[in-house]
Amino acid sequence: MAKAFASAGDMGEKKTSFTQVGEGLYAFTAEGDPNTGVIIGDDSVMIVEAQATPRLARKVIEHVREVTDKPISHLVLTHYHAVRVLGASAYGAREVIMSDTARAIVAERGQEDWDSEFDRFPRLFQGHEEIPGLTWPTTTFSEAMTVYLGNRRVDIMHLGRAHTAGDAVIWVPDQEVMFTGDIVEYRSACYCGDGHYGDWEDTLMNIAAYEPKAIAPGRGDALVGEEMVATAIENTADFVRSTYKPVQKVVGRGGSLKEAWDAVREACDPKFSDYAIYEHCLPFNVARAYDEARGIDTPRVWTAARDKEMWNALQG
């Protein structure tokens, strides 16, 4: 029997958690669904990642209101993918921040990405009728910027390409806690369909150089404690390596995309098959790895039609 497309068969509600990762810092997690971070300052709150719809964003806000009544002033989007950003309107933040590269991605492929992810994640897009349109930033940065929430300093930085070309991380120095978006995952497959395999591990090492005491990753449980942080960073690096190296070898000998698929399954299934969204991500990951290994630096635009064509070609 053919596998259900992407996450189309995953319609069960996920249990949510709201974990403190530092003083005034929280990670909203949901069993492998996209995470959201919360940074409480002296006079207002910063949200990291918006969720896919206003409906899902309100679940985050409910948890925020359990710990503070301060207004939400800032929303930071670590990168542009529809499941991360289209719930932005629910927060009412006066500033919406992303890297200038991420903004360029909205302009280049924002609508195509929305259409594509809508079919991939039907459960996450319940209530999509409320989405007012594409999410655009009010503020962008190139390499780094700093926001003060009263006296609390928050550094927003681009430390290298990984999950996308425009990835940002958020560093809270008074607690030595980092919000990494999908650069780091925990027991969840990395989605690499818009990624940069050759840069990803270097970017992980740039994160590790900060020696975070805790990380709120893109998916999976909050990472509290240096040992758990180090484990997740190495595990993410292993996932990326284990996906890309077999494809490089196949491309080097002139092999096909289907041969690359078989090689990645052989390398990754024994280690990662029980990870969240593993089967969803794998075809997209192999297709992008095959392109990058052939010298295509900029990820090709995914569309709803291209998604299904590729899925059927590899899963057949």
Secondary structure, 3 states (H helix, E strand, C coil): CCCCCCCCCCCCCCCCEEEEEECCEEEEEECCEEEEEEEECCCCEEEECCCCCHHHHHHHHHHHHHHCCCCEEEEECCCCCHHHHCCHHHHCCCEEEEEHHHHHHHHHHHHHHHHHHHHHCCCCCCCHHHCCCCCCCCEEECCEEEEEECCEEEEEECCCCCCCCCCCEEEECCCCEEEEECCCCCCECCCCCCCCHHHHHHHHHHHHCCCCCEEEECECCCEECHHHHHHHHHHHHHHHHHHHHHHHHHHHCCCCHHHHHHHHHHHHHHHHCCCECHHHHHHHHHHHHHHHHCCCCCCCCCCHHHHHHHHHHHHC
